[in-house]
Amino acid sequence: MSVLVIDIGTTGVRAAVMHGDGSLDDVQYRRVPPSTPFPGLVEFDATELARVAIELAEAALAGHGGPVSSLGITTQRASTVVWDRATGEPVAPGLGWQDLRTVIACITAKAEHGLALAPNQSATKVAAILDQVDPARVRDLCFGTVDTWMSWVLTRGEVHVTDRSNAAVTGMLLADASDWNGAVLRALNIPRSMLPSLVDTSGPVAPATALTGAPMLSALVGDQQGSLIGQSCVREGDVKITFGTGGMLDMCIGPGTPATANRSVNGTFPIVAWGRGNETVWGVEGIMLSAGTNVEWLQHDLQIIESPEDSHPVAQQCASTDGVVYVPALLGLGTPHWDYGARGTLLGLTRGTGRSHVVRAVLEGIAHRGADLVEAAEADTGRTIDVLRVDGGMSRNPTFIQALADTTGRPVEIAPVADATTMGAGYLAGLASGEWASFDDIARCWRPAGRVEPSANATTPSRDRWQQAIARSKSWMPDLSALDF
């Protein structure tokens, strides 16, 4: 028996059928990008998102031509939907996780209540929507991240749920992930009644009656945790990095509540990897604010490559950057620096610098940021990372992957599919329905598409040279650099 997966990312929706050998078939995809009505604002149409997800899921089921045992859902995290409980209709546009309209609210919450909230979390987004549509807090409304919203729609309003991997990035969960945080709810005037119930990441929830055959909804997981599991990183110390629009390193730590819910000294922070039964498994995460965005910049803005795939053959036209270094800080620097005022920096240009040098420098700069994440995770956890598993669009770029192996000094294993989030949700749904007996079975499913070793004659700039470049990129916009969430 196979499982159906719905995978809702920041810019698109995917549906697929996953089989017992871990393979994916009947993959359906459609771009559904958010809108940006003003700089810093990111909104989406939750109703349209659900409509497309159901349409693609039905197409995957039709292509499969038979029943599936269960359904898994993986989604972008912290994006926020508020809807009317009676009608099931959203009361405002959904606010994407990248939306920055609540920066001031986060600063105020820290000053007045001592709360460490960030604008990419859901908490202040919910409050902002409520202040707009229900300032007196008298309406019967529901809040949900995208997984919650999709669960509601797919079960025709029968369940209002989320799992801890999603709830933990809302800013509204207790540090031990046991329940919602009443102090945050009171400070932001968010009625507890509008929050979903917490359920297992992997386990039966309710039939998805909006789909043909009403498969059992059996897994809910945030996208990065889905990617972690999709790359079979289910044992303590396993690490993956997803190189998409941004970059996310996630490490599986195991059970046991972290010492703090806040960002650690080296810029990583704890996450719930998954919750099942009475056990919560934790991880740590490091963030690169822009990864593939830099390649898109080469294509759309500088217009020196025709497509992201073109970056590899162009970079191969030179053996090295000839001293050119690029810091990919178009949106600031995340882990370990957390400097929102840092900006992209291109150094070492000469009269002989050409197109290929710049393209190679961009790919190597993203690789160096990957090495930054690895070093931060090792420092914060005290664990040694022996091998990296990677997915995301950039995982298909040979020049980049070799640079990543060279800058980290570690072998890099490439996921069999570019978007391992889909596989992760499939594994979790199959675990609930008996396709896999345990997480050990999932660990044994890892079959990388390739493995790249560090080069003995690497030409990438040294880590010391990289740190000099980072120093030049930081604090370019002092007011933004002063922000700390």
C-alpha positions as CSV (number, residue, x, y, z in Angstrom):
1,M,0.0,0.0,0.0
2,S,1.2,3.5,-0.8
3,V,0.7,6.9,0.9
4,L,-0.3,10.3,-0.5
5,V,1.7,13.4,0.3
6,I,0.7,17.1,0.0
7,D,3.7,19.4,0.2
8,I,3.0,23.1,0.4
9,G,6.1,25.3,0.1
10,T,6.5,29.1,0.1
11,T,6.1,29.4,-3.7
12,G,4.5,26.2,-4.8
13,V,2.4,23.1,-4.1
14,R,3.3,19.5,-4.7
15,A,1.4,16.2,-4.4
16,A,2.8,12.8,-4.9
17,V,2.3,9.1,-4.1
18,M,5.1,7.4,-2.1
19,H,5.7,3.7,-2.2
20,G,7.2,1.3,0.4
21,D,10.6,1.5,-1.2
22,G,10.7,5.3,-0.7
23,S,10.1,6.1,-4.4
24,L,7.8,8.9,-5.5
25,D,5.3,8.6,-8.4
26,D,2.5,10.6,-9.9
27,V,4.2,13.9,-8.8
28,Q,2.1,17.0,-9.5
29,Y,3.4,20.5,-9.0
30,R,2.2,24.1,-9.5
31,R,3.6,27.4,-8.6
32,V,1.5,29.4,-6.2
33,P,3.7,32.3,-5.1
34,P,2.7,34.7,-2.4
35,S,2.1,38.4,-3.2
36,T,4.0,41.4,-2.0
37,P,1.6,44.4,-1.9
38,F,4.3,46.6,-0.3
39,P,8.0,46.0,0.5
40,G,8.3,43.8,3.5
41,L,4.7,42.5,3.3
42,V,4.1,38.9,2.1
43,E,0.5,37.6,1.8
44,F,-1.2,34.6,0.2
45,D,-4.7,33.5,-0.6
46,A,-5.4,30.6,1.8
47,T,-8.5,29.5,-0.1
48,E,-6.7,29.3,-3.4
49,L,-3.8,27.5,-1.8
50,A,-6.2,24.8,-0.5
51,R,-8.0,24.6,-3.8
52,V,-4.8,23.9,-5.7
53,A,-3.6,21.4,-3.1
54,I,-6.8,19.4,-3.5
55,E,-6.7,19.5,-7.3
56,L,-3.1,18.3,-7.4
57,A,-3.8,15.6,-4.7
58,E,-6.7,14.3,-6.8
59,A,-4.5,14.2,-9.9
60,A,-1.9,12.2,-8.0
61,L,-4.5,9.8,-6.8
62,A,-5.9,9.4,-10.3
63,G,-2.5,8.8,-11.7
64,H,-1.8,6.2,-9.1
65,G,-5.1,4.4,-10.0
66,G,-5.7,2.8,-6.6
67,P,-6.3,3.5,-2.9
68,V,-3.6,4.8,-0.6
69,S,-3.2,3.8,3.1
70,S,-2.8,7.3,4.5
71,L,-2.1,11.0,3.8
72,G,0.9,13.1,5.0
73,I,1.1,16.9,4.9
74,T,4.2,19.0,5.1
75,T,4.1,22.8,4.8
76,Q,5.9,26.0,5.1
77,R,6.2,26.9,8.7
78,A,4.8,29.8,10.7
79,S,2.7,31.3,7.9
80,T,-0.6,32.3,9.4
81,V,-4.2,31.9,8.5
82,V,-7.2,33.1,10.6
83,W,-10.7,32.0,9.6
84,D,-14.3,32.0,10.8
85,R,-15.1,28.8,12.7
86,A,-18.8,28.7,11.5
87,T,-18.2,29.5,7.8
88,G,-14.7,28.1,7.3
89,E,-13.8,31.3,5.4
90,P,-10.5,33.2,6.0
91,V,-11.2,36.6,7.5
92,A,-8.0,38.2,6.0
93,P,-5.2,37.4,3.6
94,G,-2.8,34.8,5.0
95,L,0.5,36.2,6.3
96,G,3.6,34.5,5.0
97,W,6.5,33.6,7.3
98,Q,8.6,36.2,5.5
99,D,6.2,39.0,6.3
100,L,7.8,41.8,8.3
101,R,4.9,44.0,9.2
102,T,5.1,43.0,12.9
103,V,8.7,44.1,13.5
104,I,7.7,46.9,15.8
105,A,5.3,44.6,17.7
106,C,8.1,42.2,18.3
107,I,10.3,45.0,19.7
108,T,7.4,46.2,21.9
109,A,6.7,42.6,23.2
110,K,10.3,42.3,24.3
111,A,10.4,45.8,25.9
112,E,7.1,45.5,27.7
113,H,6.7,41.8,28.4
114,G,10.2,40.4,28.1
115,L,9.1,38.1,25.3
116,A,11.6,37.0,22.6
117,L,9.4,36.9,19.5
118,A,10.5,37.3,15.9
119,P,8.5,38.6,13.0
120,N,8.9,35.4,11.1
121,Q,7.0,33.6,13.9
122,S,3.2,33.4,13.9
123,A,2.4,35.0,17.3
124,T,2.5,38.7,16.3
125,K,0.9,37.9,12.9
126,V,-2.1,36.4,14.6
127,A,-2.4,39.5,16.9
128,A,-2.1,41.8,13.8
129,I,-4.9,40.1,12.0
130,L,-7.1,40.1,15.1
131,D,-6.4,43.8,15.6
132,Q,-7.7,44.4,12.1
133,V,-10.8,42.1,12.0
134,D,-11.7,41.6,15.7
135,P,-10.2,44.3,17.9
136,A,-12.7,43.4,20.7
137,R,-11.8,39.7,20.5
138,V,-15.5,38.7,20.4
139,R,-15.7,36.7,17.2
140,D,-15.4,32.9,17.1
141,L,-12.2,32.6,15.0
142,C,-9.6,29.9,14.3
143,F,-5.9,30.3,13.9
144,G,-3.7,27.9,12.1
145,T,-0.4,27.5,10.3
146,V,-0.8,26.1,6.8
147,D,-0.8,22.5,8.1
148,T,-3.7,23.4,10.4
149,W,-5.6,25.1,7.6
150,M,-5.2,22.2,5.2
151,S,-6.2,19.7,7.9
152,W,-9.4,21.7,8.5
153,V,-10.2,21.9,4.7
154,L,-9.4,18.3,3.9
155,T,-11.5,17.0,6.8
156,R,-14.3,19.5,6.0
157,G,-13.9,21.2,9.4
158,E,-13.9,18.1,11.5
159,V,-10.5,18.7,13.1
160,H,-8.6,21.8,14.2
161,V,-5.1,20.5,14.9
162,T,-1.3,21.0,14.5
163,D,1.7,19.1,15.5
164,R,4.6,20.2,17.6
165,S,7.1,20.6,14.8
166,N,4.8,23.3,13.4
167,A,3.6,24.7,16.8
168,A,7.1,25.2,18.1
169,V,7.9,27.8,15.5
170,T,4.8,29.9,16.1
171,G,6.3,31.6,19.2
172,M,3.3,30.5,21.2
173,L,4.4,27.1,22.5
174,L,6.0,26.5,25.9
175,A,9.7,25.8,25.9
176,D,9.1,22.1,26.7
177,A,6.5,21.9,23.9
178,S,4.0,20.5,26.3
179,D,1.2,23.1,25.7
180,W,0.5,26.6,24.4
181,N,2.2,29.5,26.3
182,G,-0.5,31.4,28.3
183,A,1.9,34.3,29.0
184,V,2.4,35.0,25.2
185,L,-1.3,34.7,24.6
186,R,-2.2,37.1,27.4
187,A,0.5,39.6,26.3
188,L,-0.8,39.7,22.7
189,N,-4.5,39.3,23.6
190,I,-4.9,36.1,21.6
191,P,-7.9,34.0,22.8
192,R,-6.7,30.4,23.6
193,S,-10.0,29.2,22.1
194,M,-8.8,30.0,18.6
195,L,-5.7,27.8,18.8
196,P,-5.6,24.2,17.5
197,S,-5.1,21.1,19.5
198,L,-1.7,19.4,19.5
199,V,-1.5,16.0,17.9
200,D,1.4,13.6,17.0
201,T,3.6,14.3,14.0
202,S,2.9,10.8,13.0
203,G,-0.4,9.2,13.9
204,P,-4.0,8.9,12.7
205,V,-6.0,12.1,12.9
206,A,-9.1,11.9,10.8
207,P,-10.3,10.8,7.3
208,A,-9.6,13.4,4.6
209,T,-13.1,13.3,3.4
210,A,-12.5,16.1,0.8
211,L,-10.4,13.6,-1.2
212,T,-11.4,10.6,-3.2
213,G,-11.3,7.5,-1.0
214,A,-11.0,9.6,2.2
215,P,-7.5,8.5,3.1
216,M,-6.6,8.8,6.8
217,L,-4.7,12.0,7.6
218,S,-1.7,10.5,9.4
219,A,1.1,13.0,9.4
220,L,1.7,16.7,9.9
221,V,5.2,18.1,9.8
222,G,7.0,21.4,9.2
223,D,8.9,21.5,5.9
224,Q,12.5,21.6,7.4
225,Q,11.7,18.7,9.8
226,G,10.1,16.9,6.8
227,S,13.3,17.3,4.9
228,L,15.3,16.1,7.9
229,I,13.2,12.9,8.0
230,G,13.1,12.7,4.2
231,Q,16.9,12.4,4.2
232,S,16.6,9.6,6.8
233,C,18.3,11.9,9.5
234,V,16.4,10.2,12.3
235,R,19.3,9.2,14.5
236,E,21.1,11.4,17.0
237,G,23.7,13.6,15.3
238,D,22.4,13.2,11.8
239,V,22.5,16.4,9.8
240,K,21.0,17.8,6.6
241,I,21.1,21.1,4.9
242,T,18.4,22.3,2.5
243,F,19.6,24.8,-0.1
244,G,16.5,26.4,-1.6
245,T,15.6,30.0,-1.7
246,G,17.3,30.2,1.7
247,G,19.4,27.5,3.5
248,M,18.4,25.5,6.6
249,L,20.7,23.2,8.5
250,D,18.9,20.8,10.9
251,M,20.5,18.3,13.2
252,C,18.6,15.5,15.0
253,I,19.5,15.7,18.7
254,G,17.0,13.2,20.3
255,P,14.6,13.3,23.3
256,G,15.1,15.6,26.3
257,T,14.0,19.2,26.6
258,P,16.7,21.7,25.5
259,A,18.2,23.9,28.2
260,T,16.8,27.0,26.5
261,A,14.2,27.8,23.9
262,N,16.2,30.8,22.8
263,R,18.9,31.2,20.2
264,S,22.2,29.7,21.4
265,V,25.5,31.6,21.6
266,N,26.6,30.5,18.1
267,G,23.3,31.4,16.5
268,T,21.4,28.1,16.2
269,F,18.1,27.4,18.1
270,P,16.2,24.4,19.2
271,I,13.4,22.9,17.2
272,V,11.0,20.0,17.7
273,A,12.0,17.4,15.1
274,W,8.9,15.4,15.7
275,G,6.5,14.3,18.5
276,R,5.1,10.8,18.7
277,G,3.3,9.1,21.6
278,N,4.7,10.4,24.8
279,E,8.1,11.3,23.3
280,T,9.3,14.6,21.7
281,V,12.5,14.4,19.7
282,W,14.4,17.6,19.4
283,G,16.8,19.1,17.0
284,V,18.8,22.3,16.3
285,E,18.5,24.6,13.3
286,G,20.7,27.1,11.7
287,I,19.5,29.5,9.0
288,M,21.0,31.1,5.9
289,L,18.7,33.9,4.9
290,S,19.5,33.7,1.2
291,A,20.9,30.8,-0.8
292,G,19.3,30.2,-4.2
293,T,18.1,33.8,-4.1
294,N,21.7,34.8,-5.0
295,V,21.6,32.6,-8.1
296,E,18.3,34.2,-9.1
297,W,19.9,37.6,-8.7
298,L,22.6,36.5,-11.2
299,Q,19.8,35.5,-13.6
300,H,17.1,38.1,-13.3
301,D,18.9,41.2,-12.1
302,L,22.5,41.0,-13.4
303,Q,21.3,38.8,-16.4
304,I,24.7,37.1,-16.7
305,I,23.2,33.6,-16.7
306,E,20.1,32.3,-18.5
307,S,18.9,30.0,-15.8
308,P,19.9,28.7,-12.4
309,E,21.2,25.5,-14.0
310,D,23.4,27.7,-16.3
311,S,25.5,28.7,-13.2
312,H,27.4,25.4,-13.2
313,P,28.8,25.5,-16.8
314,V,29.5,29.2,-16.6
315,A,31.4,28.7,-13.3
316,Q,33.4,25.8,-14.9
317,Q,34.8,28.3,-17.5
318,C,37.4,29.3,-14.9
319,A,39.5,27.2,-12.5
320,S,39.1,29.6,-9.6
321,T,37.7,33.0,-8.8
322,D,41.2,34.6,-9.0
323,G,40.6,36.1,-5.5
324,V,37.0,37.3,-6.0
325,V,34.9,36.6,-2.9
326,Y,31.1,37.0,-2.6
327,V,29.2,37.2,0.7
328,P,25.5,36.2,0.0
329,A,23.9,38.6,2.4
330,L,21.2,40.1,0.2
331,L,18.7,39.8,3.1
332,G,21.3,40.1,5.9
333,L,23.1,37.3,7.7
334,G,21.5,34.6,9.8
335,T,23.4,32.0,11.8
336,P,25.8,32.6,13.4
337,H,25.9,36.4,13.0
338,W,22.2,37.4,12.9
339,D,22.9,40.8,11.4
340,Y,19.9,42.0,9.5
341,G,21.8,45.1,8.3
342,A,24.6,43.1,6.6
343,R,24.5,43.3,2.8
344,G,25.7,41.3,-0.2
345,T,29.4,42.0,-0.8
346,L,31.6,41.3,-3.8
347,L,35.3,41.8,-3.1
348,G,38.6,41.3,-4.9
349,L,37.5,42.6,-8.3
350,T,40.2,43.4,-10.9
351,R,40.2,44.5,-14.5
352,G,40.6,40.8,-15.4
353,T,37.5,39.7,-13.4
354,G,34.9,38.2,-15.8
355,R,31.4,36.7,-15.8
356,S,32.6,33.2,-14.9
357,H,34.6,34.5,-11.9
358,V,31.6,36.3,-10.4
359,V,29.3,33.3,-10.9
360,R,31.8,30.9,-9.3
361,A,32.3,33.4,-6.4
362,V,28.5,33.4,-5.8
363,L,28.4,29.6,-5.6
364,E,31.4,29.4,-3.4
365,G,30.1,32.1,-1.1
366,I,26.9,30.1,-0.6
367,A,29.1,27.1,0.2
368,H,31.0,29.1,2.8
369,R,27.7,30.1,4.4
370,G,26.9,26.4,4.6
371,A,30.2,25.9,6.3
372,D,29.3,28.6,8.8
373,L,26.1,26.7,9.6
374,V,28.1,23.5,10.2
375,E,30.6,25.1,12.5
376,A,27.8,26.8,14.5
377,A,25.9,23.6,14.9
378,E,29.0,21.8,16.1
379,A,29.9,24.5,18.5
380,D,26.4,24.8,20.0
381,T,25.9,21.0,20.4
382,G,29.4,19.7,21.0
383,R,28.8,17.1,18.3
384,T,31.1,16.4,15.3
385,I,29.4,16.3,11.9
386,D,31.1,13.7,9.8
387,V,29.0,13.8,6.7
388,L,26.4,16.3,5.2
389,R,23.2,15.3,3.5
390,V,21.8,18.0,1.2
391,D,18.6,18.6,-0.8
392,G,17.0,21.6,-2.4
393,G,17.4,23.0,-5.9
394,M,21.1,23.8,-5.4
395,S,21.9,20.2,-4.5
396,R,21.8,19.5,-8.3
397,N,24.7,22.0,-9.0
398,P,28.0,20.1,-9.2
399,T,30.2,23.2,-8.8
400,F,28.3,24.2,-5.7
401,I,28.4,20.7,-4.1
402,Q,32.1,20.4,-4.7
403,A,32.6,23.9,-3.1
404,L,30.5,22.8,-0.1
405,A,32.6,19.6,0.4
406,D,35.8,21.7,0.1
407,T,34.7,24.5,2.5
408,T,33.4,22.1,5.1
409,G,36.1,19.5,4.6
410,R,33.4,16.8,4.8
411,P,31.8,14.4,2.3
412,V,28.5,15.6,0.9
413,E,25.7,13.1,0.1
414,I,23.0,14.3,-2.3
415,A,19.3,13.4,-1.6
416,P,17.7,11.2,-4.3
417,V,15.0,13.9,-4.9
418,A,15.6,17.6,-4.8
419,D,12.7,18.2,-2.4
420,A,13.1,15.7,0.5
421,T,10.2,17.4,2.4
422,T,7.8,15.3,0.3
423,M,9.6,12.1,1.3
424,G,9.6,13.0,5.0
425,A,5.9,13.5,5.1
426,G,5.5,10.2,3.2
427,Y,7.7,8.3,5.7
428,L,5.7,9.7,8.7
429,A,2.4,8.8,7.1
430,G,3.6,5.4,6.3
431,L,5.0,5.0,9.8
432,A,1.5,5.6,11.2
433,S,-0.2,3.2,8.7
434,G,2.4,0.4,9.1
435,E,4.3,0.8,5.9
436,W,7.4,1.3,8.0
437,A,7.7,-0.3,11.5
438,S,10.1,2.1,13.1
439,F,12.4,5.1,12.5
440,D,15.2,2.5,12.1
441,D,13.4,1.3,9.0
442,I,13.4,4.9,7.7
443,A,17.1,5.3,8.5
444,R,17.8,2.2,6.3
445,C,16.0,3.7,3.4
446,W,18.7,6.3,2.7
447,R,20.1,5.9,-0.8
448,P,21.9,9.1,-1.9
449,A,22.0,10.1,-5.5
450,G,25.7,10.8,-5.2
451,R,28.5,11.4,-2.8
452,V,31.2,14.1,-3.3
453,E,34.4,14.1,-1.3
454,P,36.5,17.2,-0.4
455,S,39.1,17.9,-3.1
456,A,42.8,17.5,-2.3
457,N,43.5,20.6,-4.4
458,A,40.6,22.9,-3.5
459,T,40.7,26.4,-5.0
460,T,38.0,28.0,-2.9
461,P,39.1,30.9,-0.7
462,S,40.3,29.9,2.8
463,R,38.1,30.2,5.8
464,D,40.3,32.9,7.2
465,R,39.8,34.9,3.9
466,W,36.1,34.2,4.2
467,Q,35.9,35.7,7.7
468,Q,37.6,38.9,6.4
469,A,34.9,39.2,3.8
470,I,32.1,38.6,6.3
471,A,33.5,41.4,8.5
472,R,33.3,43.8,5.5
473,S,29.6,42.9,4.8
474,K,28.4,43.4,8.4
475,S,26.6,46.5,9.8
476,W,26.2,48.1,6.4
477,M,22.8,49.3,7.5
478,P,23.3,50.1,11.2
479,D,19.7,50.6,12.1
480,L,18.8,47.1,10.8
481,S,21.9,45.6,12.4
482,A,20.8,46.9,15.8
483,L,17.6,44.8,15.6
484,D,17.8,41.6,17.6
485,F,14.9,39.1,17.9
